[in-house]
């Protein structure tokens, strides 16, 4: 984007942590901001703070609620103008032991972390396309969407990893498909950030879902402590996100130690690539030669 000033942004999970920091970083650059969150008190406080820098409005929203999302999208654009910056940031860190897995937890985690991202895209991206004035989408995934680690900092359970891998794949493919519309897409894959996302997620844990096993509870508690003690400040991440919007960067990463684990995963994938076609003539399907029977 040549200029951010005068644009309007919509940020989910905007009452706390990364979302609030992104909103503040955009506000300082003259962007009008709509912050959405399920926490009414906190999102109103965030909007009040942002109003000292720019035009800001709070919206109470459960990102799983598609009808409510459409209503909020209309209200945002009526009050602040057309949204050309979309930050799908709302998310939770929660999981369940494989021995206790059930559909309730799958629907809960995937509904917020993956479904909520899609609902934001559905609500705003078709409008961006119709206006033909460009735009940018940022989807918050995680380092957990790039590899499965063994330390508390990078091991959050299979449900969380599944949801974040989904957001990475969605973002990478959508970036290709939206390029000719002049709409950029970035995926934020933060390492540890000093937020209360773990505790917030624990409060949102469905009452009808299985309780955490001792192992999962210990993983989540360790993750919370590690985030608070070793995580980067949310403001740093907010500025990285704005830089990615301005320069249309595909990935936003925050921790140097992620490099080694990404490298190891990539090397494992490359080592699994067959040196020859597994079926005679199969290479033709990919335009690489071969004999067709």
Secondary structure, 3 states (H helix, E strand, C coil): CCCCCCCEEEEECCCCHHHHHHHHHHHCCCCEEEEEECCHHHHHHHHHHHCCCCCEEEEECCCCCHHHHHHHHHHHHHHHCCEEEEEECCCCCCCCCHHHCCHHHHHHHHHHHHHHHHHHHHHHHHHHHHHCCCEEEEEECCHHHCCCCCCCCCCCCHHHHHHHHHHHHHHHHHHHHHHHHCEEEEEEECCCECCCHHHHHHHHCCCCCCCCCHHHHHHHHHHHHHHHHHCECHHHHHHHHHHHHHHCCCEEECCCCHHHHHHHHHHHHHHCCCCCCCCCCHHHHHCCCCCCC
